[in-house]
Amino acid sequence: MTQPNNNSPLPESQPTDKAKTAETNHTWKNRIAGIWQNTTAKFTQILPVEKFSQIIVGWFNVSEAEIAEILAKVRAELPTTEAILIGKPQSGKSSIVRGLTGVSAEIIGQGFRPHTQHTQRYAYPANELPLLIFTDTVGLGDVKQDTQTIIQELVSSLAESTSARVLILTVKITDFATDTLKQIVQELRQKYPNIPCLLSVTCLHEIYPPTLDNHPEYPPDLAEIKRGFTVIEENFTGLYNKSILIDFTLEEDGYTPVFYGLEALRDSLADLLPEAESRAIYQLLDKEATSQIGNIYRDVGRRYMLAFSVMAATISAVPLPFATMPVLTALQVSMVTLLGKLYGQILTPSQAGGIVSAIAGGFLAQAIGRELVKFIPGLGSVIAASWAAAYTWSLGEAACVYFGDLMGGKKPDSQKIQAVMAEAFQVAKERFKGSKG
């Protein structure tokens, strides 16, 4: 029985309805607060997140040695193309790399690593599993450099390579001093006649007429372009399999499209390369979301995602709104931390939490709203459990896209990530429908 309130100005035997309601609300608030604290404390004792995560990770863990073995086997089967870029500085070699990979100029500059005294290499998207390897010649056009040394280094490099290879010769449309380039290509073609050569004439905008402030329709039907192109083709007669016109500029240059002639480059490479390598290049340039490199990482990641989704469903089935949210969030942060490590990103819990918030977007608000369904007896917990499992799974899929972009040297596309998460969530909801852990 409620004790009298001696401070009340009203008769003790006649409390008002308003006073009764306030007292009842205060009692329920205390009960809810007590249940919240007790339940959270019990979950912390019964189900320590760190310990539980370690147990599950142990079930599904792939050792570093095993991962290395898997990647080695995949690397041996990948349709990898090695493009040997031969051209003077500022002739458009790096622009070709940008056009074929979509990677920014800054990342490409950082990605090239010395290979020999006169060559550098850049593997895309990663050294461990490359789809494209670019070997760039350094020092061409410098009269102080020994041409024979450069040729010997290229010959040795080609002898070591086991992937499909193509020579890409880049020549500015204004450059007719090409004797050194011609000598290099001649000797390489004599040594390796089966390696195709693509003559790429670049920097077309440098001889556009003053009245033209943008690229014309491709291929360009301009007398100045045709005349320069013909001269360069004649200079290299018999040394190339195909020739194309391209003009890959920077965004700030103001030309549209930035990669003028990219389709011609793609089609020409496809004609010169084996079928598997040709198909890989088409996939890269068509911006396909799925490629062999992505699927390998994603398949390994899904082993972790499934475990964490099951954990999320089990925890969310507890019929108490919001009590499981801290534990659920911690599990999802742990999952993102593991996925980041798989993709070569070492994260602290706070960094992983920031990524969860960044890629989840509006889903976090929906998560809170879905927890309210638990007030519905019986049905609410089942819905919340299946939703939590689906949300955790879709978060993992989105994280894989996020880390995949970083691994490829690209800035993560938030719209693409949100679209992937939304699609994955709809599919996962059916998969985990009725899940109770």
BAVEX-411629 format. One record per residue (C-alpha): residue number from 1; x, y, z. Coordinates in Angstrom, 3 decimals. Example, Ala and Ser with C-alpha at 12.3 -4.5 7.8 and 13.67 -1.06 7.14 Angstrom:
BEGIN
+-----+----------+----------+----------+
: num :       xx :       yy :       zz :
+-----+----------+----------+----------+
:   1 :   12.300 :   -4.500 :    7.800 :
:   2 :   13.670 :   -1.060 :    7.140 :
+-----+----------+----------+----------+
END
This chain:
BEGIN
+-----+----------+----------+----------+
: num :       xx :       yy :       zz :
+-----+----------+----------+----------+
:   1 :    0.000 :    0.000 :    0.000 :
:   2 :    1.198 :    3.486 :   -0.827 :
:   3 :    2.390 :    5.417 :    2.222 :
:   4 :    0.766 :    8.792 :    2.972 :
:   5 :    2.565 :   11.862 :    1.723 :
:   6 :    2.835 :   14.171 :    4.791 :
:   7 :    3.848 :   17.081 :    2.631 :
:   8 :    0.711 :   16.914 :    0.528 :
:   9 :   -1.711 :   19.834 :    1.076 :
:  10 :   -4.642 :   17.617 :    0.109 :
:  11 :   -6.415 :   15.143 :    2.399 :
:  12 :   -4.548 :   11.841 :    2.474 :
:  13 :   -7.708 :    9.855 :    1.842 :
:  14 :   -8.621 :   11.763 :   -1.377 :
:  15 :   -5.713 :   11.822 :   -3.877 :
:  16 :   -6.551 :   13.340 :   -7.269 :
:  17 :   -6.504 :   11.353 :  -10.523 :
:  18 :   -3.578 :   13.514 :  -11.701 :
:  19 :   -1.567 :   12.625 :   -8.601 :
:  20 :   -2.330 :    8.923 :   -9.070 :
:  21 :   -1.183 :    9.058 :  -12.694 :
:  22 :    2.067 :   10.864 :  -11.826 :
:  23 :    2.799 :    8.398 :   -9.062 :
:  24 :    2.148 :    5.434 :  -11.348 :
:  25 :    4.389 :    6.892 :  -14.079 :
:  26 :    7.159 :    7.491 :  -11.578 :
:  27 :    6.910 :    3.885 :  -10.352 :
:  28 :    7.064 :    2.465 :  -13.878 :
:  29 :   10.003 :    4.696 :  -14.758 :
:  30 :   11.896 :    3.331 :  -11.785 :
:  31 :   10.987 :   -0.234 :  -12.731 :
:  32 :   12.061 :    0.239 :  -16.365 :
:  33 :   15.312 :    1.876 :  -15.290 :
:  34 :   15.958 :   -0.964 :  -12.881 :
:  35 :   15.213 :   -3.629 :  -15.472 :
:  36 :   17.449 :   -1.827 :  -18.011 :
:  37 :   20.370 :   -1.689 :  -15.593 :
:  38 :   19.917 :   -5.249 :  -14.325 :
:  39 :   19.503 :   -6.743 :  -17.806 :
:  40 :   22.467 :   -4.875 :  -19.253 :
:  41 :   24.590 :   -5.962 :  -16.299 :
:  42 :   23.478 :   -9.590 :  -16.687 :
:  43 :   24.247 :   -9.540 :  -20.410 :
:  44 :   27.668 :   -8.127 :  -19.671 :
:  45 :   28.302 :  -10.957 :  -17.203 :
:  46 :   26.658 :  -13.799 :  -19.117 :
:  47 :   27.698 :  -12.719 :  -22.622 :
:  48 :   30.890 :  -10.647 :  -22.562 :
:  49 :   31.130 :   -9.235 :  -26.061 :
:  50 :   34.882 :   -9.596 :  -26.412 :
:  51 :   34.971 :  -13.189 :  -25.135 :
:  52 :   31.930 :  -14.239 :  -27.167 :
:  53 :   33.330 :  -12.621 :  -30.300 :
:  54 :   36.626 :  -14.454 :  -29.817 :
:  55 :   34.792 :  -17.782 :  -29.525 :
:  56 :   32.827 :  -17.218 :  -32.734 :
:  57 :   35.885 :  -15.905 :  -34.551 :
:  58 :   37.669 :  -19.068 :  -33.487 :
:  59 :   34.951 :  -21.172 :  -35.110 :
:  60 :   35.158 :  -19.326 :  -38.399 :
:  61 :   38.723 :  -18.072 :  -38.335 :
:  62 :   40.983 :  -18.554 :  -41.342 :
:  63 :   44.651 :  -18.458 :  -40.406 :
:  64 :   47.006 :  -16.100 :  -42.190 :
:  65 :   48.788 :  -19.079 :  -43.690 :
:  66 :   45.514 :  -20.471 :  -45.010 :
:  67 :   44.512 :  -17.105 :  -46.460 :
:  68 :   47.923 :  -16.810 :  -48.138 :
:  69 :   47.509 :  -20.286 :  -49.623 :
:  70 :   44.032 :  -19.479 :  -50.944 :
:  71 :   45.176 :  -16.193 :  -52.456 :
:  72 :   48.188 :  -17.869 :  -54.071 :
:  73 :   45.925 :  -20.379 :  -55.802 :
:  74 :   43.547 :  -17.676 :  -56.944 :
:  75 :   46.392 :  -15.469 :  -58.150 :
:  76 :   47.629 :  -18.324 :  -60.333 :
:  77 :   44.200 :  -18.546 :  -61.975 :
:  78 :   43.471 :  -14.842 :  -62.339 :
:  79 :   43.331 :  -13.433 :  -65.896 :
:  80 :   46.133 :  -10.962 :  -65.210 :
:  81 :   47.334 :   -8.632 :  -67.952 :
:  82 :   50.746 :   -6.969 :  -67.895 :
:  83 :   50.848 :   -3.746 :  -69.871 :
:  84 :   54.350 :   -2.522 :  -70.690 :
:  85 :   54.118 :    1.247 :  -71.133 :
:  86 :   56.751 :    2.635 :  -73.489 :
:  87 :   56.852 :    6.366 :  -74.005 :
:  88 :   58.513 :    9.613 :  -73.073 :
:  89 :   57.594 :   11.510 :  -69.900 :
:  90 :   54.308 :   13.442 :  -70.204 :
:  91 :   53.201 :   11.305 :  -73.140 :
:  92 :   50.106 :   10.007 :  -71.353 :
:  93 :   51.285 :    6.755 :  -69.783 :
:  94 :   49.915 :    7.490 :  -66.311 :
:  95 :   46.682 :    8.725 :  -67.886 :
:  96 :   46.215 :    5.329 :  -69.509 :
:  97 :   46.597 :    3.729 :  -66.079 :
:  98 :   43.947 :    6.113 :  -64.713 :
:  99 :   41.607 :    5.333 :  -67.579 :
: 100 :   41.890 :    1.565 :  -67.184 :
: 101 :   41.641 :    1.490 :  -63.395 :
: 102 :   39.580 :    4.532 :  -62.420 :
: 103 :   42.162 :    5.285 :  -59.718 :
: 104 :   43.110 :    8.884 :  -58.960 :
: 105 :   46.393 :   10.349 :  -60.209 :
: 106 :   47.670 :   10.732 :  -56.633 :
: 107 :   47.100 :    7.068 :  -55.789 :
: 108 :   48.701 :    5.930 :  -59.032 :
: 109 :   51.743 :    8.074 :  -58.323 :
: 110 :   52.105 :    6.496 :  -54.912 :
: 111 :   51.414 :    3.001 :  -56.248 :
: 112 :   54.299 :    2.743 :  -58.693 :
: 113 :   57.294 :    1.003 :  -57.157 :
: 114 :   60.838 :    0.657 :  -58.590 :
: 115 :   61.306 :   -2.630 :  -60.406 :
: 116 :   64.650 :   -2.150 :  -62.100 :
: 117 :   66.881 :    0.858 :  -62.661 :
: 118 :   64.734 :    2.042 :  -65.551 :
: 119 :   61.313 :    0.509 :  -64.849 :
: 120 :   58.578 :    0.870 :  -62.254 :
: 121 :   55.562 :   -1.329 :  -61.580 :
: 122 :   52.038 :   -0.764 :  -60.372 :
: 123 :   49.649 :   -3.649 :  -59.630 :
: 124 :   45.899 :   -3.114 :  -59.639 :
: 125 :   43.958 :   -3.532 :  -57.446 :
: 126 :   46.566 :   -5.101 :  -55.149 :
: 127 :   49.945 :   -6.776 :  -55.330 :
: 128 :   48.502 :   -9.949 :  -53.796 :
: 129 :   45.768 :  -10.352 :  -56.431 :
: 130 :   46.416 :   -8.146 :  -59.463 :
: 131 :   44.196 :   -7.999 :  -62.499 :
: 132 :   46.415 :   -5.437 :  -64.214 :
: 133 :   50.157 :   -4.925 :  -63.877 :
: 134 :   51.594 :   -1.784 :  -65.421 :
: 135 :   55.334 :   -1.698 :  -66.128 :
: 136 :   56.427 :    1.848 :  -66.902 :
: 137 :   59.719 :    2.728 :  -68.567 :
: 138 :   61.683 :    5.523 :  -66.895 :
: 139 :   64.229 :    7.781 :  -68.523 :
: 140 :   63.157 :    7.479 :  -72.143 :
: 141 :   64.079 :   10.580 :  -74.111 :
: 142 :   66.958 :   11.389 :  -71.781 :
: 143 :   70.117 :   11.515 :  -73.903 :
: 144 :   72.186 :   10.565 :  -70.861 :
: 145 :   70.453 :    7.186 :  -70.566 :
: 146 :   71.835 :    4.076 :  -72.234 :
: 147 :   69.109 :    2.786 :  -74.545 :
: 148 :   70.582 :   -0.706 :  -74.654 :
: 149 :   70.432 :   -0.960 :  -70.865 :
: 150 :   66.749 :   -0.008 :  -70.910 :
: 151 :   66.062 :   -2.581 :  -73.622 :
: 152 :   67.892 :   -5.309 :  -71.720 :
: 153 :   65.911 :   -4.587 :  -68.559 :
: 154 :   62.637 :   -4.810 :  -70.485 :
: 155 :   63.697 :   -8.044 :  -72.151 :
: 156 :   64.590 :   -9.576 :  -68.790 :
: 157 :   61.305 :   -8.406 :  -67.298 :
: 158 :   59.293 :   -9.946 :  -70.133 :
: 159 :   61.201 :  -13.228 :  -69.750 :
: 160 :   60.091 :  -13.447 :  -66.100 :
: 161 :   56.428 :  -12.707 :  -66.754 :
: 162 :   53.895 :  -15.504 :  -67.099 :
: 163 :   50.765 :  -13.368 :  -67.556 :
: 164 :   49.227 :  -12.129 :  -70.783 :
: 165 :   51.278 :   -9.193 :  -72.058 :
: 166 :   50.778 :   -6.216 :  -74.320 :
: 167 :   53.061 :   -3.350 :  -75.301 :
: 168 :   51.406 :    0.070 :  -75.173 :
: 169 :   53.462 :    2.629 :  -77.061 :
: 170 :   52.461 :    6.205 :  -76.212 :
: 171 :   53.426 :    9.049 :  -78.529 :
: 172 :   52.250 :   12.649 :  -78.299 :
: 173 :   50.692 :   13.781 :  -81.543 :
: 174 :   53.137 :   16.700 :  -81.608 :
: 175 :   56.244 :   14.528 :  -81.088 :
: 176 :   58.116 :   13.358 :  -84.184 :
: 177 :   61.506 :   12.795 :  -82.497 :
: 178 :   60.841 :    9.123 :  -81.910 :
: 179 :   64.061 :    7.354 :  -82.944 :
: 180 :   64.788 :    6.043 :  -79.441 :
: 181 :   61.238 :    4.734 :  -79.004 :
: 182 :   61.410 :    3.090 :  -82.391 :
: 183 :   64.685 :    1.345 :  -81.544 :
: 184 :   63.262 :   -0.032 :  -78.281 :
: 185 :   60.103 :   -1.342 :  -79.911 :
: 186 :   62.061 :   -2.890 :  -82.791 :
: 187 :   64.296 :   -4.905 :  -80.486 :
: 188 :   61.430 :   -5.983 :  -78.218 :
: 189 :   59.367 :   -7.113 :  -81.187 :
: 190 :   62.306 :   -9.054 :  -82.580 :
: 191 :   62.815 :  -10.793 :  -79.255 :
: 192 :   59.092 :  -11.337 :  -78.514 :
: 193 :   57.167 :  -11.231 :  -81.817 :
: 194 :   54.080 :  -12.775 :  -80.217 :
: 195 :   53.576 :   -9.913 :  -77.763 :
: 196 :   51.141 :   -7.510 :  -79.437 :
: 197 :   51.805 :   -3.784 :  -79.594 :
: 198 :   49.234 :   -1.000 :  -79.433 :
: 199 :   50.291 :    2.399 :  -80.752 :
: 200 :   48.453 :    5.072 :  -78.750 :
: 201 :   48.727 :    8.617 :  -80.106 :
: 202 :   47.909 :   11.041 :  -77.297 :
: 203 :   47.394 :   14.691 :  -76.281 :
: 204 :   45.154 :   15.511 :  -79.248 :
: 205 :   43.826 :   18.722 :  -77.714 :
: 206 :   47.255 :   20.346 :  -78.105 :
: 207 :   46.619 :   20.829 :  -81.824 :
: 208 :   42.883 :   21.555 :  -81.775 :
: 209 :   42.019 :   24.642 :  -83.845 :
: 210 :   41.376 :   27.819 :  -81.796 :
: 211 :   37.655 :   27.605 :  -82.511 :
: 212 :   37.382 :   24.214 :  -80.765 :
: 213 :   37.171 :   24.324 :  -76.965 :
: 214 :   36.129 :   20.697 :  -76.365 :
: 215 :   36.630 :   17.233 :  -77.816 :
: 216 :   34.804 :   16.611 :  -81.088 :
: 217 :   32.789 :   13.460 :  -81.715 :
: 218 :   35.006 :   10.373 :  -81.674 :
: 219 :   36.928 :    9.590 :  -83.822 :
: 220 :   38.018 :   13.172 :  -84.456 :
: 221 :   37.551 :   14.306 :  -88.044 :
: 222 :   40.072 :   17.120 :  -87.998 :
: 223 :   42.745 :   17.718 :  -90.646 :
: 224 :   45.379 :   18.569 :  -88.036 :
: 225 :   44.748 :   15.303 :  -86.162 :
: 226 :   44.679 :   13.150 :  -89.284 :
: 227 :   47.907 :   14.626 :  -90.574 :
: 228 :   49.854 :   14.092 :  -87.320 :
: 229 :   48.391 :   10.612 :  -86.819 :
: 230 :   49.428 :    9.516 :  -90.306 :
: 231 :   53.016 :   10.684 :  -89.842 :
: 232 :   53.387 :    8.807 :  -86.532 :
: 233 :   51.844 :    5.635 :  -87.955 :
: 234 :   54.314 :    5.749 :  -90.839 :
: 235 :   57.242 :    6.211 :  -88.454 :
: 236 :   56.326 :    2.959 :  -86.687 :
: 237 :   55.214 :    0.965 :  -89.722 :
: 238 :   55.421 :   -2.784 :  -89.098 :
: 239 :   55.992 :   -2.414 :  -85.356 :
: 240 :   52.419 :   -2.284 :  -84.044 :
: 241 :   49.282 :   -4.386 :  -84.390 :
: 242 :   46.737 :   -1.625 :  -83.883 :
: 243 :   46.799 :    2.163 :  -83.575 :
: 244 :   44.349 :    4.469 :  -81.812 :
: 245 :   43.799 :    8.120 :  -80.961 :
: 246 :   43.176 :    8.983 :  -77.297 :
: 247 :   43.244 :   12.093 :  -75.142 :
: 248 :   43.041 :   11.398 :  -71.395 :
: 249 :   43.016 :   14.681 :  -69.474 :
: 250 :   42.395 :   15.796 :  -65.893 :
: 251 :   39.019 :   17.038 :  -64.684 :
: 252 :   40.382 :   20.531 :  -64.166 :
: 253 :   41.421 :   20.738 :  -67.822 :
: 254 :   37.768 :   21.180 :  -68.724 :
: 255 :   37.510 :   18.631 :  -71.539 :
: 256 :   34.546 :   16.263 :  -71.773 :
: 257 :   34.793 :   13.342 :  -71.633 :
: 258 :   37.915 :   13.213 :  -69.497 :
: 259 :   38.904 :    9.884 :  -71.043 :
: 260 :   38.376 :   10.654 :  -74.703 :
: 261 :   38.737 :    7.439 :  -76.717 :
: 262 :   38.537 :    5.084 :  -73.731 :
: 263 :   36.150 :    2.751 :  -75.566 :
: 264 :   38.600 :    2.555 :  -78.471 :
: 265 :   41.399 :    1.681 :  -76.035 :
: 266 :   39.249 :   -0.978 :  -74.385 :
: 267 :   38.199 :   -2.545 :  -77.679 :
: 268 :   41.731 :   -2.482 :  -79.078 :
: 269 :   43.158 :   -4.190 :  -75.992 :
: 270 :   40.348 :   -6.738 :  -76.135 :
: 271 :   41.272 :   -7.543 :  -79.742 :
: 272 :   44.927 :   -8.048 :  -78.814 :
: 273 :   44.498 :  -10.071 :  -75.606 :
: 274 :   43.272 :  -13.622 :  -74.914 :
: 275 :   39.583 :  -14.059 :  -74.176 :
: 276 :   39.840 :  -14.263 :  -70.370 :
: 277 :   41.994 :  -11.146 :  -70.068 :
: 278 :   39.807 :   -9.325 :  -72.559 :
: 279 :   36.703 :  -10.115 :  -70.526 :
: 280 :   38.382 :   -8.915 :  -67.319 :
: 281 :   39.207 :   -5.552 :  -68.889 :
: 282 :   35.632 :   -5.161 :  -70.125 :
: 283 :   34.370 :   -5.851 :  -66.604 :
: 284 :   36.719 :   -3.284 :  -65.121 :
: 285 :   35.765 :   -0.587 :  -67.589 :
: 286 :   32.064 :   -1.403 :  -67.467 :
: 287 :   32.262 :   -0.850 :  -63.697 :
: 288 :   30.924 :   -4.280 :  -62.868 :
: 289 :   30.287 :   -4.661 :  -59.143 :
: 290 :   31.434 :   -8.261 :  -59.170 :
: 291 :   34.831 :   -9.477 :  -60.246 :
: 292 :   36.900 :  -12.460 :  -59.224 :
: 293 :   39.071 :  -10.369 :  -56.951 :
: 294 :   36.033 :   -8.930 :  -55.147 :
: 295 :   34.314 :  -12.276 :  -54.777 :
: 296 :   37.322 :  -13.919 :  -53.144 :
: 297 :   37.455 :  -11.360 :  -50.346 :
: 298 :   33.660 :  -11.242 :  -50.103 :
: 299 :   33.330 :  -15.018 :  -49.772 :
: 300 :   35.839 :  -15.106 :  -46.925 :
: 301 :   34.118 :  -12.127 :  -45.325 :
: 302 :   30.727 :  -13.805 :  -45.481 :
: 303 :   31.939 :  -16.550 :  -43.181 :
: 304 :   32.311 :  -13.899 :  -40.512 :
: 305 :   29.129 :  -12.071 :  -41.528 :
: 306 :   26.990 :  -15.180 :  -41.086 :
: 307 :   28.350 :  -15.834 :  -37.609 :
: 308 :   27.721 :  -12.266 :  -36.484 :
: 309 :   24.243 :  -12.247 :  -38.051 :
: 310 :   23.294 :  -15.353 :  -36.075 :
: 311 :   24.661 :  -13.748 :  -32.917 :
: 312 :   22.666 :  -10.594 :  -33.645 :
: 313 :   19.442 :  -12.572 :  -34.062 :
: 314 :   20.026 :  -14.464 :  -30.822 :
: 315 :   20.688 :  -11.348 :  -28.788 :
: 316 :   17.860 :   -9.331 :  -30.353 :
: 317 :   15.316 :  -12.043 :  -29.526 :
: 318 :   15.418 :  -10.935 :  -25.877 :
: 319 :   11.943 :   -9.364 :  -25.353 :
: 320 :   13.111 :   -6.055 :  -23.901 :
: 321 :   13.293 :   -2.939 :  -26.068 :
: 322 :   16.717 :   -1.293 :  -26.377 :
: 323 :   18.415 :   -3.468 :  -23.742 :
: 324 :   20.329 :   -5.386 :  -26.397 :
: 325 :   21.316 :   -2.401 :  -28.540 :
: 326 :   24.707 :   -1.774 :  -26.863 :
: 327 :   25.674 :   -5.439 :  -27.206 :
: 328 :   24.354 :   -5.600 :  -30.799 :
: 329 :   26.294 :   -2.489 :  -31.754 :
: 330 :   29.456 :   -3.883 :  -30.193 :
: 331 :   29.063 :   -7.096 :  -32.187 :
: 332 :   28.638 :   -5.165 :  -35.418 :
: 333 :   31.705 :   -3.057 :  -34.660 :
: 334 :   33.647 :   -6.273 :  -34.031 :
: 335 :   32.459 :   -7.634 :  -37.375 :
: 336 :   33.521 :   -4.506 :  -39.264 :
: 337 :   36.905 :   -4.625 :  -37.506 :
: 338 :   37.439 :   -8.180 :  -38.740 :
: 339 :   36.341 :   -7.351 :  -42.287 :
: 340 :   38.679 :   -4.382 :  -42.310 :
: 341 :   41.577 :   -6.615 :  -41.323 :
: 342 :   40.697 :   -9.005 :  -44.148 :
: 343 :   40.991 :   -6.115 :  -46.616 :
: 344 :   44.241 :   -4.880 :  -45.088 :
: 345 :   42.719 :   -2.091 :  -42.952 :
: 346 :   43.745 :   -2.238 :  -39.274 :
: 347 :   41.106 :   -0.411 :  -37.241 :
: 348 :   40.577 :    0.509 :  -33.613 :
: 349 :   37.071 :   -0.056 :  -32.186 :
: 350 :   36.368 :    3.673 :  -32.356 :
: 351 :   37.433 :    3.804 :  -36.014 :
: 352 :   35.285 :    0.781 :  -36.809 :
: 353 :   32.364 :    2.411 :  -35.018 :
: 354 :   32.833 :    5.516 :  -37.139 :
: 355 :   32.743 :    3.419 :  -40.299 :
: 356 :   29.566 :    1.677 :  -39.118 :
: 357 :   27.908 :    5.050 :  -38.620 :
: 358 :   29.182 :    6.359 :  -41.941 :
: 359 :   28.033 :    3.471 :  -44.120 :
: 360 :   24.828 :    2.586 :  -42.258 :
: 361 :   23.182 :    5.978 :  -42.728 :
: 362 :   19.443 :    5.925 :  -42.143 :
: 363 :   19.474 :    2.269 :  -41.180 :
: 364 :   20.520 :    3.228 :  -37.650 :
: 365 :   17.319 :    5.194 :  -37.165 :
: 366 :   15.337 :    2.272 :  -38.538 :
: 367 :   17.082 :   -0.023 :  -36.079 :
: 368 :   15.832 :    1.996 :  -33.146 :
: 369 :   12.333 :    2.080 :  -34.610 :
: 370 :   12.329 :   -1.670 :  -35.142 :
: 371 :   13.283 :   -2.242 :  -31.507 :
: 372 :    9.963 :   -0.669 :  -30.512 :
: 373 :    8.167 :   -3.599 :  -32.148 :
: 374 :    9.295 :   -5.684 :  -29.201 :
: 375 :    6.437 :   -4.197 :  -27.196 :
: 376 :    4.130 :   -6.453 :  -29.231 :
: 377 :    3.878 :   -9.689 :  -27.197 :
: 378 :    5.221 :  -12.768 :  -28.994 :
: 379 :    5.540 :  -11.381 :  -32.506 :
: 380 :    7.774 :   -8.400 :  -31.734 :
: 381 :   10.868 :  -10.295 :  -30.661 :
: 382 :   10.806 :  -12.587 :  -33.699 :
: 383 :   10.568 :   -9.604 :  -36.055 :
: 384 :   13.355 :   -7.796 :  -34.221 :
: 385 :   15.579 :  -10.890 :  -34.310 :
: 386 :   15.212 :  -11.449 :  -38.048 :
: 387 :   15.629 :   -7.724 :  -38.690 :
: 388 :   18.819 :   -7.572 :  -36.620 :
: 389 :   20.274 :  -10.556 :  -38.470 :
: 390 :   19.419 :   -9.034 :  -41.854 :
: 391 :   20.744 :   -5.626 :  -40.847 :
: 392 :   24.013 :   -7.106 :  -39.597 :
: 393 :   24.431 :   -9.090 :  -42.806 :
: 394 :   23.726 :   -6.080 :  -45.028 :
: 395 :   26.109 :   -3.968 :  -42.955 :
: 396 :   28.801 :   -6.563 :  -43.639 :
: 397 :   28.087 :   -6.477 :  -47.383 :
: 398 :   28.320 :   -2.681 :  -47.387 :
: 399 :   31.553 :   -2.803 :  -45.389 :
: 400 :   33.060 :   -5.167 :  -47.975 :
: 401 :   32.269 :   -2.651 :  -50.729 :
: 402 :   33.709 :    0.168 :  -48.602 :
: 403 :   36.963 :   -1.671 :  -47.876 :
: 404 :   37.139 :   -2.979 :  -51.438 :
: 405 :   37.138 :    0.581 :  -52.754 :
: 406 :   39.917 :    1.528 :  -50.331 :
: 407 :   41.954 :   -1.505 :  -51.349 :
: 408 :   41.580 :   -0.504 :  -55.003 :
: 409 :   42.796 :    3.014 :  -54.296 :
: 410 :   39.365 :    4.552 :  -54.852 :
: 411 :   37.351 :    6.900 :  -52.695 :
: 412 :   34.375 :    4.960 :  -51.310 :
: 413 :   31.168 :    5.869 :  -53.154 :
: 414 :   28.526 :    6.491 :  -50.463 :
: 415 :   25.606 :    6.183 :  -52.886 :
: 416 :   26.857 :    2.848 :  -54.215 :
: 417 :   27.441 :    1.589 :  -50.669 :
: 418 :   23.942 :    2.626 :  -49.576 :
: 419 :   22.450 :    0.907 :  -52.634 :
: 420 :   24.371 :   -2.305 :  -51.900 :
: 421 :   23.254 :   -2.235 :  -48.280 :
: 422 :   19.604 :   -1.663 :  -49.178 :
: 423 :   19.604 :   -4.496 :  -51.710 :
: 424 :   21.449 :   -6.868 :  -49.378 :
: 425 :   19.024 :   -6.030 :  -46.579 :
: 426 :   15.973 :   -6.934 :  -48.656 :
: 427 :   17.499 :  -10.275 :  -49.646 :
: 428 :   18.711 :  -11.028 :  -46.127 :
: 429 :   15.299 :  -10.288 :  -44.593 :
: 430 :   13.854 :  -13.235 :  -46.493 :
: 431 :   16.811 :  -15.405 :  -45.578 :
: 432 :   16.564 :  -14.682 :  -41.858 :
: 433 :   12.756 :  -14.442 :  -41.721 :
: 434 :   11.496 :  -15.935 :  -38.464 :
: 435 :   15.019 :  -16.263 :  -37.104 :
: 436 :   15.106 :  -16.689 :  -33.340 :
: 437 :   18.792 :  -17.415 :  -33.056 :
+-----+----------+----------+----------+
END
